[in-house]
């Protein structure tokens, strides 16, 4: 990462301003002062110029707000994601009695159901999308946090101590990176399903599988950075002042890794969102009636020829979310490391 070129320094006058193209002070009471911008100020300046990254950031903020405010939004909307409309006199107006498909175009879109209802059950699609966003973000966020804690801690230890510790941890990373994660996920979730059918247990298993098997990626990044940073002058200066290994690792080296960690986070969250959606699509994800975009895709697959709108909406939600995180992550990486982007 770089601090930027010299022309990115901000010149300000001692008495409040400069005049002319030559940056001359307005009076002769004092010389101009040179004020350098911090790394984060320069990164924010570059990031603001990246329109795709800023657009992705706006979408991410909106997605988080919609997921966090799903309950009050559903109350204002007047629908419950778990409520079914497939019985009684109401069902005859919403679902075809013979096919149990929504009456009307686009899954029965109406003033009451803005994005239509699901086949068979007659559940509101919009509220399922809102609460499905919460499910995806919570699982992806917790899985990413788990991988960050393991990857940063073990990568820091491996790169700092080197020797046999580095060898052992590196071999563990190699084994996990070559492990068939999907097959292990199916086996582990199936076994835990026989032990307990509680929704929280399934949540915990999904978070563990997604987070535990992805920590070697950030672990390798951190290890490579630490191998270089541990030889820098500021580390030698801290050691000469009597600082211990723990102090050097967490107070001197770790702050220099914030940039790569942030970039990894923005790219790991969409990957874990896709992982959760894939497990739910296979039927081993979250347990219904908890909404999930992957579960919606799985349910909609059987009606794609009759009601493609039901399949299109969760697919579009996943596509937009993953694209937004990836655009913002790429922009953040380029902002923090402009030489790498060039």
N, C-alpha and C positions, 0 to 999 in steps of 0.2 A: 504494500500500500504506500502511496506517496502523499505528500502534503500539497502537491500541486506545483505548478511552475511559478516563477517569481512574479509574473504579471497578474497572478491571482491574489497578490497582497493588496490590502486596502490602505490607501493613503488618506489620512485625515489631517487637517490643520490643527495647530495647537489651540487656536482661538475659535474654532468652529467653522471651517470651510476652506475650500480651495477655489481658485478662479482660473479660467483659461485652460487650454489644452495642455499647457506645461505644468499644471498642478501647482501654480504659484499661490502662496498665501495671500489673503486679502490685505493684510497689512504686514509690516516688518517687525512686529513685536516678538516674534519667535519663529524658529524654523519649523518646517513640516515634520510631523511624526509619522513613522511607519508602524502600522498595526497589523500583525499577522493573524490570519484566520486559523482556527483550529481545524483538525482533520475532519471532525463531524460537520463543521460549518461548510467546509469545501465539498464534502460528500453530499450534504443536503442541497447545495447549490447545483451540483451536477445532476442530482436526482430530479430536481424540479424541472430541468430542461428536457428530461426524458418523458415525453408525453405518454407513450404506451405504459411505462412503469407507473406513472401517476394515475392513469386510468385504472390500472390493476389495483393500486392502493385504494382508490375510491370504492371499487367494487368489493374489496375485502372488508372495508369498514362497514359498508351497507350490509354485507352478508352477516357480519358479526352482530350488528344491531338487530337485524331481522331475527336471528337465532336467539339473541338475549331477550328480545321483546315478543317472543312468539306467543306467550300466554295473554298479555294484554291486547295484542293485535288480533288474536283469535276471538277474544271476548268482544272487541269492537266489531269484528266481522260477523259475529253471531253464529259461528260454527265450531264444532268440536271434532278433532281429527279422528277420534275413536267412535263417534256416533255413526250408526248405520241407518240407512233409509230404505231398507229392503222388505219392510213389512207394513201391513195396514193399508189404509186408503192412500196414504202419501206415496207408497211404493209404485202404485199403478200410474201415477203421474210422472214419475222419474225414471223407472226401469220398465223395459219391455217385458210383459208377463211371460212370453215364450223364451226369449233369448237371455233375459236378465241383463241386457245391455242398456246403457243410458239412452234415453229418448232425446233426440235432437243432435245437431252437429257438434263436433268438438267435445265429446263426452258429456253432452247436455249442458253446455255453458248457458248461464242465465244470470239474472240480476241477483239471485240468491246464492248461486254457486258460480263464482267468477271464472274458475278454470274447469268447471265440470265436476263430475263424480266418478267414482270407480265402478267397474262392472261388478255384478253379483252383490257386493256389500253396499254399494251406494254411498261410500264415504267421500267427504269433501277433499278434492285434490289439493287445493291451495293450502289448507291447514296441514295436510300431510307433508307438503313441501317445506313449510315453515319449520315444523318440528323435526323433519328429516334433516334440515340444515343444522339444527342444534345437535342431533345425534352424530352427524359426520364431524362437526367441528370439535365436539367434546372428545370423541374417541381419537381423532387425529391429533388434537392438542396434547392429550395425556400420553399418547404413544410417542409423540415427538419429544415431550419433556423427559420421558423415561430414557429414550435413546441419547438425549443430550447429556443427562446426568452420567450415564454409564460411559458414553463415548468420550466426553470431555475429561472425566476423572481418569479413566484408564489410559487414554491417549496422552494425557499430561504426565502420568507416571512413567509410561513406556518411553516417551521421548526424553524425559529429564534424567532418569536413572540409567537408561541404556543397559548394556550387558545382558545377563541372563533374564532379567525382568522384561526387557524389551523383546527378547527372543520368544519367551513364553506367551506374552500378550499378543505379539504379532501373529504367532501360529494360531492362537485362538480366533483372532480376527479372520484369518484365512479360512479356517474351518467353517465359521458361521457364514461367511460370504459365499461358500460353496454349498451350503445346506439347502435342501429342497424345502423352502419355507412354506409353500402352499400345501404340500403333502403333510408336513408336520402340523400345520394349522388345522387342517381337516381332522387329523387323528386326535390332536389334543382337545379340540372343541367337542368332538364326538364323545370322547371319553368323559370329559367333564359334564357333558350333557346327561350321561347316565348317572353320574354322581349327584348332580344338582341341576334343576331346571330353572333356578332363580335368575331373573334378568340381570341382577348385579354381578352374579358369578360369570355369566356370559360376557358382560361388559369387561370385567377384569381380565378374562382370558384373551379377548380380542386385543385389548390394550397391551397386554404382556407379549403376545405373539408379534404384533406390529412393531412394538418398541424394542424388544430384546434383540430381534434379528436385524435391526437396522442400525444399531449403535456402532458396528465396525466402520461404517462409512465416515461418520464424523470422527471416530477414533483415529482413523488413518490420517485424516486432514490435520487434526490437532497434533498428532505425533510428528508429522513432517514439519509443522511450524515450530514446535518446541525444540526439535533437533537443531534448528537454525538459531532460534532466539536464545537458547541457553549459552551460546558462545558470544553473545553481544556484550558490549562494554557496560551497559547498565546492570546486567546480571553480575558481572565481575565486581562492579562498584558496590553493589548490595552485599555480595559475599565478603568483600574486604571490610565492610562496616560491621560484620558479625551476624548478618541475617542467616537464619536457618533455611533448610531446604523447603519446608512447608511455606515459610514466608515468601521465599523467592518464587515458588510455583504459583501461589494463589494471589500474591500482592504485586509481583513484578511481571511475570510472564502471562498469566491469565488475562489481565486487562488488554493485552496486545492481541488477544485472540477473539475479541468481541465481534469484530467485523466478519471473519469467516463463520463464526457461530451463527450470527444473524442471517447470513446468506443461506447457510445450510437449513436453518429453521424454516425460512420462507419456501424452500424447495422440498423439504421433508413433509410438511403439512399436506400439500396436495397429493403426494405419493401415498401417505397414510389414508387420506380420504378415499383414494381409488382402491386401496387395500380393503378398507371396511366395506366399500360398495361391492367389491368382488366377492367377499365372504358372504355378505347378505344376499347377493345374487345367486350364490350357490346354495343358499338355504341354511348356512351355518353361522350367520351373522347375528344381529340383534334379534331378540324374540318378539314376534308380534304380540300385542298391537303397537309396540313401540315403532314409530315411523322411521324409515330409512330409505334413502334414495336407491340404494342397491336392491332392497326388498321390493320397492315399487317397480323397478325395471324387471325384476324376476316375475312379479305378478302380471305385468303388462305384456310380457313376451307371448303369452298364450292368446292375446287378443290383438296382436299387431296388425293383422289383415282387416279386422273389423273396426278397431278403434285405435288407430296409430297415434292419436293425440295423447292418450294415456302414457304411451311409451316415450313420446317426444319430450314431454315436460321434465321428468326426472333426468333424462339424458342431457337435456339442455342445461339444467341446473348444475350437473356435475361438470359439464364442459366449460361453462362460464367460470365456475369456481376454480377449477384447476388452471385454466388459462390465466385468470387474474393473479393467482399466487405465483405462477411461473414468470409472468411478465414483470411483476414487482420484484421477484427474486433476481431475475437477470439484470434489471435496472439497478438494484441495490448493489449487486456484485460489481457492475461497471462503475458505479459511483464511488465505491470504496477502493477500487483498484483500476484506475483509468489506464494504466500501462497495459494491463491484461486485456482491456477492451480494444486497445489499438493493435 
